[in-house]
Amino acid sequence: MKKAIVMGLMLYQMKVKQHMKVLSKSSWKKILENVSLVNILQEKTF
C-alpha cells in the first residue's frame, strides 16, 4: 500500500511540474487569486 501511495505522489508531482512549465507566471497568479477567493468565500459561508 505504501509503495503505491508513494508512486502516486511522485506521478502527481511530475504532472504538477509539467503544468507549471506550461502555465505562465501571470496565469499562476490568477489561479492563486481564485483559490484564495474560494477559501475566503468558504470561510464566510461556513
Backbone as CSV, one residue per row, in Angstrom:
resi,resn,N_x,N_y,N_z,CA_x,CA_y,CA_z,C_x,C_y,C_z
1,MET,0.846,-1.215,0.000,0.000,0.000,0.000,0.873,1.254,0.000
2,LYS,1.873,1.288,0.878,2.723,2.486,0.982,3.435,2.763,-0.335
3,LYS,3.920,1.699,-0.999,4.624,1.881,-2.271,3.703,2.507,-3.305
4,ALA,2.462,2.043,-3.338,1.503,2.575,-4.304,1.244,4.059,-4.045
5,ILE,1.126,4.429,-2.777,0.873,5.831,-2.415,2.064,6.691,-2.837
6,VAL,3.267,6.209,-2.553,4.480,6.968,-2.917,4.556,7.138,-4.426
7,MET,4.259,6.067,-5.170,4.283,6.151,-6.639,3.268,7.166,-7.130
8,GLY,2.077,7.162,-6.529,1.036,8.112,-6.910,1.466,9.543,-6.652
9,LEU,2.099,9.775,-5.497,2.569,11.125,-5.165,3.643,11.572,-6.143
10,MET,4.554,10.670,-6.512,5.626,11.017,-7.449,5.038,11.369,-8.809
11,LEU,4.061,10.584,-9.278,3.417,10.869,-10.559,2.695,12.208,-10.496
12,TYR,2.027,12.473,-9.369,1.307,13.744,-9.193,2.277,14.918,-9.251
13,GLN,3.425,14.792,-8.574,4.431,15.863,-8.577,4.935,16.105,-9.995
14,MET,5.164,15.035,-10.764,5.625,15.180,-12.142,4.595,15.936,-12.973
15,LYS,3.319,15.597,-12.798,2.250,16.274,-13.535,2.201,17.752,-13.164
16,VAL,2.320,18.038,-11.871,2.289,19.431,-11.413,3.441,20.212,-12.035
17,LYS,4.638,19.616,-12.060,5.801,20.289,-12.637,5.569,20.572,-14.117
18,GLN,4.972,19.608,-14.829,4.684,19.802,-16.254,3.712,20.962,-16.438
19,HIS,2.667,21.012,-15.612,1.676,22.087,-15.720,2.310,23.436,-15.413
20,MET,3.231,23.455,-14.421,3.886,24.705,-14.067,4.704,25.231,-15.239
21,LYS,5.329,24.325,-15.995,6.109,24.740,-17.162,5.179,25.298,-18.235
22,VAL,4.020,24.661,-18.407,3.079,25.090,-19.450,2.474,26.449,-19.098
23,LEU,2.052,26.591,-17.846,1.395,27.829,-17.431,2.405,28.951,-17.260
24,SER,2.010,30.132,-17.632,2.875,31.294,-17.425,2.700,31.814,-16.000
25,LYS,3.602,32.668,-15.568,3.549,33.193,-14.198,2.264,33.974,-13.966
26,SER,1.817,34.699,-14.980,0.606,35.512,-14.823,-0.618,34.625,-14.591
27,SER,-0.709,33.513,-15.332,-1.854,32.618,-15.151,-1.793,31.944,-13.791
28,TRP,-0.559,31.664,-13.294,-0.436,31.087,-11.951,-0.948,32.066,-10.905
29,LYS,-0.637,33.364,-11.091,-1.123,34.369,-10.146,-2.647,34.391,-10.139
30,LYS,-3.246,34.294,-11.327,-4.710,34.284,-11.414,-5.284,33.082,-10.683
31,ILE,-4.649,31.918,-10.873,-5.135,30.700,-10.214,-5.033,30.856,-8.696
32,LEU,-3.897,31.375,-8.232,-3.714,31.557,-6.789,-4.738,32.540,-6.240
33,GLU,-5.018,33.605,-7.001,-6.026,34.575,-6.564,-7.400,33.918,-6.476
34,ASN,-7.738,33.103,-7.479,-9.027,32.409,-7.467,-9.117,31.457,-6.282
35,VAL,-8.036,30.750,-6.005,-8.026,29.803,-4.881,-8.235,30.554,-3.566
36,SER,-7.522,31.687,-3.417,-7.657,32.449,-2.171,-9.070,33.013,-2.043
37,LEU,-9.659,33.426,-3.174,-11.038,33.927,-3.137,-11.997,32.816,-2.708
38,VAL,-11.798,31.624,-3.243,-12.653,30.485,-2.871,-12.523,30.201,-1.382
39,ASN,-11.284,30.221,-0.877,-11.057,29.963,0.553,-11.768,31.011,1.403
40,ILE,-11.695,32.281,0.994,-12.348,33.356,1.744,-13.865,33.150,1.737
41,LEU,-14.411,32.804,0.572,-15.859,32.593,0.470,-16.291,31.422,1.352
42,GLN,-15.511,30.343,1.344,-15.848,29.178,2.166,-15.821,29.543,3.643
43,GLU,-14.846,30.335,4.062,-14.758,30.724,5.475,-15.970,31.559,5.880
44,LYS,-16.437,32.435,4.960,-17.567,33.308,5.301,-18.883,32.540,5.328
45,THR,-19.025,31.580,4.387,-20.298,30.874,4.286,-20.441,29.798,5.362
46,PHE,-19.328,29.137,5.726,-19.410,28.047,6.699,-19.024,28.492,8.094
